[in-house]
Amino acid sequence: MNTPPKKRAFRIGKRKTVQDVVAETAKLYRRTVHGHVDSNDAARQSGILANIRQGMEQSLIELRLTAIEDTILKLAANQNRAPMLLRSLEAKDEREPKAPRKN
């Protein structure tokens, strides 16, 4: 009985940054081109890596937005007034409706 040689499994370490995920995707591509990874497995793994990358990018954007919002609130607290964004919404609520024009 001749069985085909078993392809060596590989281990992926922790991916902490988007650059780590991109580098792992590039390694996966190179391993696939050289025949170390089956193309079906590579397609599935690259899809997973793409989802991980997208999730990381979205969480980074959320963190940056949170930092911007915190900065706006701190600046507003130092000036003893509502932040500009909130103030513009309050102004819209306080406006009185215009009376209809008479000809």
PEZI-V544807 format. One record per residue. RES is the residue in one small letter. SS is DSSP state (helix for helix, strand for strand, loop for the rest). PSI is psi in whole degrees, 0 to 359 (* if undefined). Layout:
res->RES ss->SS psi->PSI
res->RES ss->SS psi->PSI
This chain:
res->m ss->loop psi->116
res->n ss->loop psi->115
res->t ss->loop psi->143
res->p ss->loop psi->148
res->p ss->loop psi->140
res->k ss->loop psi->130
res->k ss->loop psi->140
res->r ss->loop psi->129
res->a ss->loop psi->150
res->f ss->loop psi->154
res->r ss->loop psi->137
res->i ss->loop psi->126
res->g ss->loop psi->187
res->k ss->loop psi->137
res->r ss->loop psi->109
res->k ss->loop psi->337
res->t ss->loop psi->166
res->v ss->helix psi->323
res->q ss->helix psi->324
res->d ss->helix psi->318
res->v ss->helix psi->319
res->v ss->helix psi->317
res->a ss->helix psi->320
res->e ss->helix psi->323
res->t ss->helix psi->319
res->a ss->helix psi->319
res->k ss->helix psi->318
res->l ss->helix psi->317
res->y ss->helix psi->313
res->r ss->helix psi->319
res->r ss->helix psi->324
res->t ss->helix psi->316
res->v ss->helix psi->322
res->h ss->loop psi->0
res->g ss->loop psi->12
res->h ss->loop psi->340
res->v ss->loop psi->136
res->d ss->loop psi->143
res->s ss->helix psi->326
res->n ss->helix psi->317
res->d ss->helix psi->319
res->a ss->helix psi->321
res->a ss->helix psi->317
res->r ss->helix psi->315
res->q ss->helix psi->323
res->s ss->helix psi->326
res->g ss->helix psi->319
res->i ss->helix psi->315
res->l ss->helix psi->323
res->a ss->helix psi->320
res->n ss->helix psi->319
res->i ss->helix psi->316
res->r ss->helix psi->315
res->q ss->helix psi->318
res->g ss->helix psi->319
res->m ss->helix psi->317
res->e ss->helix psi->318
res->q ss->helix psi->321
res->s ss->helix psi->327
res->l ss->helix psi->320
res->i ss->helix psi->318
res->e ss->helix psi->317
res->l ss->helix psi->319
res->r ss->helix psi->319
res->l ss->helix psi->320
res->t ss->helix psi->318
res->a ss->helix psi->320
res->i ss->helix psi->315
res->e ss->helix psi->319
res->d ss->helix psi->319
res->t ss->helix psi->317
res->i ss->helix psi->315
res->l ss->helix psi->322
res->k ss->helix psi->317
res->l ss->helix psi->320
res->a ss->helix psi->323
res->a ss->helix psi->326
res->n ss->helix psi->336
res->q ss->loop psi->3
res->n ss->loop psi->41
res->r ss->loop psi->168
res->a ss->loop psi->149
res->p ss->loop psi->155
res->m ss->helix psi->319
res->l ss->helix psi->316
res->l ss->helix psi->322
res->r ss->helix psi->321
res->s ss->helix psi->326
res->l ss->helix psi->321
res->e ss->helix psi->322
res->a ss->helix psi->323
res->k ss->helix psi->323
res->d ss->helix psi->327
res->e ss->helix psi->343
res->r ss->loop psi->139
res->e ss->loop psi->145
res->p ss->loop psi->144
res->k ss->loop psi->144
res->a ss->loop psi->148
res->p ss->loop psi->146
res->r ss->loop psi->142
res->k ss->loop psi->135
res->n ss->loop psi->*
